[in-house]
């Protein structure tokens, strides 16, 4: 299953906040920001920190996208 953080980046734009500002407030590394821009796996711990800073739920910032191979098998 793939993951997408597009919702997070849209939320940052809406709130006039940069990824660097979020990173500093949430206390995670630049590597995490890079992984999110690439739609790669990020630990639940990091997601929790982001949600606390933004006052949102996981599904407000993350989309889980089923693999096409597994969808076609069903």
SEMIZA-960981 format. One record per residue: residue number from 1; residue in three letters; x, y, z of N, C-alpha, C, O, CB in turn. Coordinates in steps of 0.05 Angstrom, whole numbers, plus 32768, in hexadecimal, padded with zeros to 4 digits. Glycine has a CB too. Example, Ala and Ser with C-alpha at 12.3 -4.5 7.8 and 13.67 -1.06 7.14 Angstrom:
BEGIN
<atom k="1" r="ALA" n_u="8108" n_v="7F8E" n_w="809C" ca_u="80F6" ca_v="7FA6" ca_w="809C" c_u="8108" c_v="7FBE" c_w="809C" o_u="811D" o_v="7FBE" o_w="80A9" cb_u="80E2" cb_v="7FA7" cb_w="80B5"/>
<atom k="2" r="SER" n_u="8101" n_v="7FD3" n_w="808E" ca_u="8111" ca_v="7FEB" ca_w="808F" c_u="8102" c_v="8001" c_w="809D" o_u="810C" o_v="8017" o_w="80A1" cb_u="811A" cb_v="7FF4" cb_w="8072"/>
% end
This chain:
BEGIN
<atom k="1" r="UNK" n_u="8011" n_v="7FE9" n_w="8000" ca_u="8000" ca_v="8000" ca_w="8000" c_u="8012" c_v="8019" c_w="8000" o_u="8025" o_v="801B" o_w="8010" cb_u="7FED" cb_v="8000" cb_w="8019"/>
<atom k="2" r="UNK" n_u="800C" n_v="802B" n_w="7FEE" ca_u="801B" ca_v="8044" ca_w="7FEC" c_u="800E" c_v="8059" c_w="7FFE" o_u="7FF8" o_v="8056" o_w="8008" cb_u="801C" cb_v="804E" cb_w="7FCF"/>
<atom k="3" r="UNK" n_u="801D" n_v="806E" n_w="8003" ca_u="8014" ca_v="8084" ca_w="8014" c_u="8019" c_v="809E" c_w="8006" o_u="802C" o_v="80A1" o_w="7FF7" cb_u="8023" cb_v="8083" cb_w="8030"/>
<atom k="4" r="UNK" n_u="8007" n_v="80B1" n_w="800B" ca_u="8009" ca_v="80CC" ca_w="7FFF" c_u="8006" c_v="80E1" c_w="8015" o_u="7FF4" o_v="80DF" o_w="8025" cb_u="7FF5" cb_v="80D0" cb_w="7FE8"/>
<atom k="5" r="UNK" n_u="8017" n_v="80F5" n_w="8014" ca_u="8016" ca_v="810B" ca_w="8028" c_u="800C" c_v="8125" c_w="801B" o_u="8011" o_v="813A" o_w="8026" cb_u="8031" cb_v="810F" cb_w="8035"/>
<atom k="6" r="UNK" n_u="7FFF" n_v="8123" n_w="8004" ca_u="7FF6" ca_v="813B" ca_w="7FF6" c_u="7FE3" c_v="814B" c_w="8007" o_u="7FE4" o_v="8164" o_w="8007" cb_u="7FE8" cb_v="8133" cb_w="7FDC"/>
<atom k="7" r="UNK" n_u="7FD2" n_v="813E" n_w="8016" ca_u="7FC0" ca_v="814C" ca_w="8028" c_u="7FCF" c_v="815D" c_w="803C" o_u="7FC7" o_v="8174" o_w="8042" cb_u="7FAD" cb_v="8138" cb_w="8037"/>
<atom k="8" r="UNK" n_u="7FE5" n_v="8153" n_w="8047" ca_u="7FF6" ca_v="8162" ca_w="805A" c_u="8000" c_v="817B" c_w="804D" o_u="7FFE" o_v="8190" o_w="8059" cb_u="800D" cb_v="8150" cb_w="8064"/>
<atom k="9" r="UNK" n_u="800B" n_v="8179" n_w="8035" ca_u="8017" ca_v="8190" ca_w="8028" c_u="8002" c_v="81A5" c_w="8020" o_u="8007" o_v="81BD" o_w="8020" cb_u="8027" cb_v="8187" cb_w="8010"/>
<atom k="10" r="UNK" n_u="7FEA" n_v="819B" n_w="8019" ca_u="7FD4" ca_v="81AE" ca_w="8014" c_u="7FCC" c_v="81BC" c_w="802E" o_u="7FC6" o_v="81D4" o_w="802E" cb_u="7FBB" cb_v="819F" cb_w="8008"/>
<atom k="11" r="UNK" n_u="7FCC" n_v="81AD" n_w="8044" ca_u="7FC5" ca_v="81BA" ca_w="805E" c_u="7FD9" c_v="81CF" c_w="8065" o_u="7FD2" o_v="81E4" o_w="8070" cb_u="7FC3" cb_v="81A4" cb_w="8074"/>
<atom k="12" r="UNK" n_u="7FF3" n_v="81C9" n_w="8060" ca_u="8008" ca_v="81DD" ca_w="8067" c_u="8004" c_v="81F6" c_w="8056" o_u="8007" o_v="820C" o_w="8061" cb_u="8024" cb_v="81D0" cb_w="8062"/>
<atom k="13" r="UNK" n_u="7FFD" n_v="81F3" n_w="803D" ca_u="7FF8" ca_v="820A" ca_w="802C" c_u="7FE0" c_v="821A" c_w="8037" o_u="7FE2" o_v="8233" o_w="8039" cb_u="7FF3" cb_v="8202" cb_w="800F"/>
<atom k="14" r="UNK" n_u="7FCB" n_v="820C" n_w="803E" ca_u="7FB3" ca_v="821A" ca_w="8049" c_u="7FB9" c_v="8229" c_w="8063" o_u="7FAD" o_v="823D" o_w="8068" cb_u="7F9D" cb_v="8205" cb_w="804E"/>
<atom k="15" r="UNK" n_u="7FCC" n_v="821E" n_w="8072" ca_u="7FD3" ca_v="822A" ca_w="808C" c_u="7FEB" c_v="823D" c_w="808A" o_u="7FF4" o_v="8248" o_w="809E" cb_u="7FD9" cb_v="8215" cb_w="80A1"/>
<atom k="16" r="UNK" n_u="7FF4" n_v="8242" n_w="8071" ca_u="800B" ca_v="8253" ca_w="806C" c_u="8023" c_v="824B" c_w="807D" o_u="8030" o_v="825C" o_w="808A" cb_u="8003" cb_v="8270" cb_w="8073"/>
<atom k="17" r="UNK" n_u="8029" n_v="8231" n_w="807D" ca_u="803F" ca_v="8226" ca_w="808D" c_u="8051" c_v="8216" c_w="807A" o_u="8048" o_v="8208" o_w="8068" cb_u="8034" cb_v="8214" cb_w="80A4"/>
<atom k="18" r="UNK" n_u="806B" n_v="8219" n_w="807E" ca_u="807E" ca_v="820A" ca_w="806D" c_u="8083" c_v="81EF" c_w="807A" o_u="807E" o_v="81EB" o_w="8092" cb_u="8098" cb_v="821A" cb_w="806A"/>
<atom k="19" r="UNK" n_u="808E" n_v="81DD" n_w="806A" ca_u="8095" ca_v="81C2" ca_w="8075" c_u="80AB" c_v="81C5" c_w="808A" o_u="80AC" o_v="81B6" o_w="809D" cb_u="809F" cb_v="81B0" cb_w="805E"/>
<atom k="20" r="UNK" n_u="80BD" n_v="81D9" n_w="8086" ca_u="80D3" ca_v="81DE" ca_w="8099" c_u="80C7" c_v="81E7" c_w="80B4" o_u="80D1" o_v="81DF" o_w="80C9" cb_u="80E6" cb_v="81F2" cb_w="808E"/>
<atom k="21" r="UNK" n_u="80B3" n_v="81F8" n_w="80B3" ca_u="80A7" ca_v="8202" ca_w="80CC" c_u="8099" c_v="81EA" c_w="80DB" o_u="809C" o_v="81E8" o_w="80F3" cb_u="8092" cb_v="8218" cb_w="80C6"/>
<atom k="22" r="UNK" n_u="808B" n_v="81DA" n_w="80CC" ca_u="807E" ca_v="81C2" ca_w="80D8" c_u="8093" c_v="81B0" c_w="80E4" o_u="8090" o_v="81A6" o_w="80FA" cb_u="806E" cb_v="81B3" cb_w="80C3"/>
<atom k="23" r="UNK" n_u="80A9" n_v="81AC" n_w="80D5" ca_u="80BF" ca_v="819A" ca_w="80DF" c_u="80C9" c_v="81A4" c_w="80F9" o_u="80CE" o_v="8195" o_w="810C" cb_u="80D5" cb_v="8199" cb_w="80CA"/>
<atom k="24" r="UNK" n_u="80CE" n_v="81BE" n_w="80FB" ca_u="80D8" ca_v="81CA" ca_w="8114" c_u="80C4" c_v="81C7" c_w="812B" o_u="80CC" o_v="81C0" o_w="8141" cb_u="80E0" cb_v="81E8" cb_w="8110"/>
<atom k="25" r="UNK" n_u="80AB" n_v="81CE" n_w="8126" ca_u="8096" ca_v="81CC" ca_w="813B" c_u="8091" c_v="81B0" c_w="8144" o_u="808D" o_v="81AB" o_w="815C" cb_u="807C" cb_v="81D9" cb_w="8131"/>
<atom k="26" r="UNK" n_u="8091" n_v="819D" n_w="8131" ca_u="808C" ca_v="8181" ca_w="8138" c_u="80A4" c_v="8172" c_w="8142" o_u="80A2" o_v="815E" o_w="814F" cb_u="8080" cb_v="8173" cb_w="8120"/>
<atom k="27" r="UNK" n_u="80BC" n_v="817C" n_w="813C" ca_u="80D4" ca_v="8170" ca_w="8146" c_u="80DD" c_v="8157" c_w="8138" o_u="80E5" o_v="8144" o_w="8145" cb_u="80D1" cb_v="816B" cb_w="8163"/>
<atom k="28" r="UNK" n_u="80DB" n_v="8156" n_w="811E" ca_u="80E5" ca_v="813F" ca_w="810F" c_u="80FA" c_v="8148" c_w="80FC" o_u="80FE" o_v="8160" o_w="80F7" cb_u="80CE" cb_v="8131" cb_w="80FF"/>
<atom k="29" r="UNK" n_u="8109" n_v="8135" n_w="80F0" ca_u="8120" ca_v="813C" ca_w="80E0" c_u="8119" c_v="8143" c_w="80C3" o_u="8103" o_v="813E" o_w="80BA" cb_u="8133" cb_v="8124" cb_w="80DF"/>
<atom k="30" r="UNK" n_u="812C" n_v="8150" n_w="80B6" ca_u="8128" ca_v="8158" ca_w="809A" c_u="8124" c_v="813F" c_w="8088" o_u="8117" o_v="8140" o_w="8074" cb_u="8141" cb_v="8168" cb_w="8090"/>
<atom k="31" r="UNK" n_u="812F" n_v="8129" n_w="8091" ca_u="812C" ca_v="8110" ca_w="8082" c_u="810E" c_v="8108" c_w="8080" o_u="8105" o_v="80FD" o_w="806C" cb_u="813C" cb_v="80F9" cb_w="808F"/>
<atom k="32" r="UNK" n_u="80FF" n_v="810D" n_w="8095" ca_u="80E3" ca_v="8106" ca_w="8095" c_u="80D4" c_v="8118" c_w="8081" o_u="80C3" o_v="810E" o_w="8072" cb_u="80D7" cb_v="810B" cb_w="80B2"/>
<atom k="33" r="UNK" n_u="80DB" n_v="8131" n_w="8080" ca_u="80CF" ca_v="8143" ca_w="806C" c_u="80D5" c_v="8139" c_w="804F" o_u="80C3" o_v="8139" o_w="803E" cb_u="80D9" cb_v="8160" cb_w="806F"/>
<atom k="34" r="UNK" n_u="80ED" n_v="8131" n_w="804B" ca_u="80F4" ca_v="8126" ca_w="8030" c_u="80E4" c_v="810D" c_w="802A" o_u="80DA" o_v="810A" o_w="8013" cb_u="8112" cb_v="8120" cb_w="802F"/>
<atom k="35" r="UNK" n_u="80E2" n_v="80FB" n_w="803D" ca_u="80D3" ca_v="80E3" ca_w="8039" c_u="80B5" c_v="80E9" c_w="8032" o_u="80A9" o_v="80DB" o_w="8022" cb_u="80D5" cb_v="80D0" cb_w="8051"/>
<atom k="36" r="UNK" n_u="80AA" n_v="80FD" n_w="8040" ca_u="808E" ca_v="8104" ca_w="803A" c_u="808B" c_v="8110" c_w="801F" o_u="8077" o_v="810A" o_w="8011" cb_u="8083" cb_v="8117" cb_w="8050"/>
<atom k="37" r="UNK" n_u="809E" n_v="8120" n_w="8016" ca_u="809C" ca_v="812C" ca_w="7FFB" c_u="809E" c_v="8116" c_w="7FE6" o_u="8093" o_v="8119" o_w="7FD0" cb_u="80B3" cb_v="8140" cb_w="7FF7"/>
<atom k="38" r="UNK" n_u="80AB" n_v="8100" n_w="7FEC" ca_u="80AE" ca_v="80EA" ca_w="7FD9" c_u="8098" c_v="80D5" c_w="7FDD" o_u="8098" o_v="80C0" o_w="7FD0" cb_u="80C9" cb_v="80DC" cb_w="7FDD"/>
<atom k="39" r="UNK" n_u="8084" n_v="80DB" n_w="7FEF" ca_u="806F" ca_v="80C8" ca_w="7FF5" c_u="8079" c_v="80AD" c_w="7FFE" o_u="8070" o_v="8098" o_w="7FF5" cb_u="805C" cb_v="80C4" cb_w="7FDD"/>
<atom k="40" r="UNK" n_u="808D" n_v="80AD" n_w="8010" ca_u="8099" ca_v="8095" ca_w="801B" c_u="808F" c_v="8091" c_w="8037" o_u="8084" o_v="80A4" o_w="8043" cb_u="80B8" cb_v="8096" cb_w="801A"/>
<atom k="41" r="UNK" n_u="8093" n_v="8079" n_w="8042" ca_u="808A" ca_v="8073" ca_w="805D" c_u="8097" c_v="8086" c_w="8072" o_u="80AF" o_v="808B" o_w="8071" cb_u="8091" cb_v="8056" cb_w="8063"/>
<atom k="42" r="UNK" n_u="8086" n_v="808F" n_w="8084" ca_u="808F" ca_v="809F" ca_w="809B" c_u="8083" c_v="8092" c_w="80B4" o_u="806C" o_v="8089" o_w="80B4" cb_u="8086" cb_v="80BD" cb_w="8099"/>
<atom k="43" r="UNK" n_u="8092" n_v="8090" n_w="80C9" ca_u="8089" ca_v="8083" ca_w="80E1" c_u="8070" c_v="8090" c_w="80ED" o_u="806B" o_v="80A8" o_w="80E9" cb_u="809F" cb_v="8082" cb_w="80F6"/>
<atom k="44" r="UNK" n_u="8061" n_v="8080" n_w="80FB" ca_u="8049" ca_v="808A" ca_w="8108" c_u="8050" c_v="809E" c_w="811D" o_u="8040" o_v="80B1" o_w="8122" cb_u="8039" cb_v="8072" cb_w="8114"/>
<atom k="45" r="UNK" n_u="8067" n_v="809C" n_w="8129" ca_u="8070" ca_v="80AF" ca_w="813D" c_u="8072" c_v="80CB" c_w="8130" o_u="806A" o_v="80DF" o_w="813C" cb_u="808B" cb_v="80A6" cb_w="8149"/>
<atom k="46" r="UNK" n_u="807E" n_v="80CC" n_w="8119" ca_u="8081" ca_v="80E6" ca_w="810B" c_u="8065" c_v="80F1" c_w="8103" o_u="8060" o_v="8109" o_w="8105" cb_u="8093" cb_v="80E3" cb_w="80F2"/>
<atom k="47" r="UNK" n_u="8054" n_v="80DF" n_w="80F9" ca_u="8039" ca_v="80E8" ca_w="80F1" c_u="802A" c_v="80F3" c_w="8109" o_u="801C" o_v="8107" o_w="8107" cb_u="8029" cb_v="80D0" cb_w="80E5"/>
<atom k="48" r="UNK" n_u="802D" n_v="80E6" n_w="8120" ca_u="8020" ca_v="80EF" ca_w="8139" c_u="802A" c_v="810B" c_w="8140" o_u="801A" o_v="811C" o_w="8148" cb_u="8025" cb_v="80DB" cb_w="8150"/>
<atom k="49" r="UNK" n_u="8044" n_v="8110" n_w="813E" ca_u="804F" ca_v="812A" ca_w="8145" c_u="8043" c_v="8140" c_w="8133" o_u="803C" o_v="8156" o_w="813C" cb_u="806E" cb_v="812A" cb_w="8142"/>
<atom k="50" r="UNK" n_u="8040" n_v="8139" n_w="8119" ca_u="8035" ca_v="814C" ca_w="8106" c_u="8018" c_v="8152" c_w="810C" o_u="800F" o_v="8169" o_w="810C" cb_u="8037" cb_v="8141" cb_w="80E9"/>
<atom k="51" r="UNK" n_u="8009" n_v="813D" n_w="8112" ca_u="7FEC" ca_v="8140" ca_w="8119" c_u="7FE8" c_v="8151" c_w="8132" o_u="7FD6" o_v="8161" o_w="8134" cb_u="7FDF" cb_v="8125" cb_w="811D"/>
<atom k="52" r="UNK" n_u="7FFA" n_v="814D" n_w="8145" ca_u="7FF8" ca_v="815D" ca_w="815E" c_u="7FFC" c_v="817B" c_w="8158" o_u="7FED" o_v="818C" o_w="8162" cb_u="800C" cb_v="8154" cb_w="8173"/>
<atom k="53" r="UNK" n_u="8010" n_v="8181" n_w="8148" ca_u="8016" ca_v="819D" ca_w="8141" c_u="7FFF" c_v="81A9" c_w="8131" o_u="7FF8" o_v="81C0" o_w="8136" cb_u="8031" cb_v="819F" cb_w="8131"/>
<atom k="54" r="UNK" n_u="7FF5" n_v="819A" n_w="811E" ca_u="7FE0" ca_v="81A5" ca_w="810C" c_u="7FC4" c_v="81A2" c_w="8118" o_u="7FB1" o_v="81AE" o_w="810D" cb_u="7FE1" cb_v="8197" cb_w="80F1"/>
<atom k="55" r="UNK" n_u="7FC1" n_v="8193" n_w="812D" ca_u="7FA7" ca_v="818F" ca_w="8139" c_u="7F94" c_v="8180" c_w="8126" o_u="7F7D" o_v="8188" o_w="8122" cb_u="7F9A" cb_v="81AA" cb_w="8140"/>
<atom k="56" r="UNK" n_u="7F9E" n_v="816B" n_w="811A" ca_u="7F8E" ca_v="815C" ca_w="8107" c_u="7F91" c_v="813E" c_w="810C" o_u="7F9F" o_v="8135" o_w="811E" cb_u="7F97" cb_v="8162" cb_w="80EA"/>
<atom k="57" r="UNK" n_u="7F82" n_v="812E" n_w="80FB" ca_u="7F84" ca_v="8111" ca_w="80FD" c_u="7F95" c_v="8107" c_w="80E6" o_u="7F9A" o_v="8115" o_w="80D3" cb_u="7F67" cb_v="8105" cb_w="80FB"/>
<atom k="58" r="UNK" n_u="7F9E" n_v="80EE" n_w="80E8" ca_u="7FAF" ca_v="80E2" ca_w="80D4" c_u="7FA2" c_v="80E3" c_w="80B8" o_u="7FB0" o_v="80EA" o_w="80A5" cb_u="7FB5" cb_v="80C4" cb_w="80DB"/>
<atom k="59" r="UNK" n_u="7F89" n_v="80DD" n_w="80B6" ca_u="7F7C" ca_v="80DD" ca_w="809C" c_u="7F78" c_v="80F9" c_w="8090" o_u="7F70" o_v="80FB" o_w="8079" cb_u="7F61" cb_v="80CF" cb_w="809E"/>
<atom k="60" r="UNK" n_u="7F7E" n_v="810D" n_w="80A0" ca_u="7F7E" ca_v="8129" ca_w="8095" c_u="7F97" c_v="812F" c_w="8086" o_u="7F97" o_v="8142" o_w="8076" cb_u="7F7A" cb_v="813D" cb_w="80AC"/>
<atom k="61" r="UNK" n_u="7FAC" n_v="811F" n_w="808A" ca_u="7FC6" ca_v="8126" ca_w="807E" c_u="7FD2" c_v="810F" c_w="806D" o_u="7FE5" o_v="8113" o_w="805E" cb_u="7FDA" cb_v="812E" cb_w="8093"/>
<atom k="62" r="UNK" n_u="7FC7" n_v="80F7" n_w="8070" ca_u="7FD2" ca_v="80DF" ca_w="8063" c_u="7FBC" c_v="80D1" c_w="8054" o_u="7FA6" o_v="80CD" o_w="805E" cb_u="7FE0" cb_v="80CC" cb_w="8077"/>
<atom k="63" r="UNK" n_u="7FC3" n_v="80C8" n_w="803B" ca_u="7FB1" ca_v="80B7" ca_w="802C" c_u="7FC0" c_v="809C" c_w="8027" o_u="7FD7" o_v="809C" o_w="8020" cb_u="7FA9" cb_v="80C4" cb_w="8010"/>
<atom k="64" r="UNK" n_u="7FB2" n_v="8087" n_w="802C" ca_u="7FBD" ca_v="806C" ca_w="8026" c_u="7FB1" c_v="8063" c_w="800B" o_u="7F99" o_v="8062" o_w="8008" cb_u="7FB7" cb_v="8058" cb_w="803D"/>
<atom k="65" r="UNK" n_u="7FC3" n_v="805C" n_w="7FF9" ca_u="7FBB" ca_v="8055" ca_w="7FDE" c_u="7FC1" c_v="8038" c_w="7FD9" o_u="7FD8" o_v="802F" o_w="7FDA" cb_u="7FCA" cb_v="8067" cb_w="7FC9"/>
<atom k="66" r="UNK" n_u="7FAC" n_v="8028" n_w="7FD4" ca_u="7FB0" ca_v="800B" ca_w="7FCF" c_u="7FC2" c_v="8006" c_w="7FB7" o_u="7FC0" o_v="8015" o_w="7FA3" cb_u="7F96" cb_v="7FFD" cb_w="7FCC"/>
<atom k="67" r="UNK" n_u="7FD2" n_v="7FF2" n_w="7FB8" ca_u="7FE2" ca_v="7FEA" ca_w="7FA1" c_u="7FCF" c_v="7FE0" c_w="7F8C" o_u="7FBD" o_v="7FD1" o_w="7F91" cb_u="7FF7" cb_v="7FD4" cb_w="7FA9"/>
<atom k="68" r="UNK" n_u="7FD4" n_v="7FE7" n_w="7F73" ca_u="7FC3" ca_v="7FE0" ca_w="7F5D" c_u="7FC2" c_v="7FC2" c_w="7F59" o_u="7FAE" o_v="7FB6" o_w="7F52" cb_u="7FCC" cb_v="7FED" cb_w="7F43"/>
<atom k="69" r="UNK" n_u="7FD9" n_v="7FB4" n_w="7F5D" ca_u="7FDA" ca_v="7F97" ca_w="7F5A" c_u="7FC7" c_v="7F89" c_w="7F6D" o_u="7FB9" o_v="7F76" o_w="7F65" cb_u="7FF7" cb_v="7F8D" cb_w="7F5E"/>
<atom k="70" r="UNK" n_u="7FC6" n_v="7F92" n_w="7F85" ca_u="7FB5" ca_v="7F86" ca_w="7F99" c_u="7F97" c_v="7F8C" c_w="7F94" o_u="7F86" o_v="7F7C" o_w="7F9A" cb_u="7FBC" cb_v="7F8E" cb_w="7FB5"/>
<atom k="71" r="UNK" n_u="7F92" n_v="7FA4" n_w="7F8A" ca_u="7F76" ca_v="7FAC" ca_w="7F84" c_u="7F6B" c_v="7F9B" c_w="7F6D" o_u="7F54" o_v="7F92" o_w="7F6E" cb_u="7F75" cb_v="7FCA" cb_w="7F7D"/>
<atom k="72" r="UNK" n_u="7F7B" n_v="7F96" n_w="7F59" ca_u="7F72" ca_v="7F87" ca_w="7F42" c_u="7F6E" c_v="7F69" c_w="7F48" o_u="7F5F" o_v="7F5C" o_w="7F3A" cb_u="7F86" cb_v="7F89" cb_w="7F2B"/>
<atom k="73" r="UNK" n_u="7F7B" n_v="7F5F" n_w="7F5E" ca_u="7F78" ca_v="7F43" ca_w="7F66" c_u="7F5D" c_v="7F3F" c_w="7F73" o_u="7F53" o_v="7F28" o_w="7F72" cb_u="7F8E" cb_v="7F3B" cb_w="7F79"/>
<atom k="74" r="UNK" n_u="7F51" n_v="7F53" n_w="7F7E" ca_u="7F38" ca_v="7F4F" ca_w="7F8D" c_u="7F20" c_v="7F4D" c_w="7F7B" o_u="7F09" o_v="7F4A" o_w="7F85" cb_u="7F33" cb_v="7F66" cb_w="7F9F"/>
% end
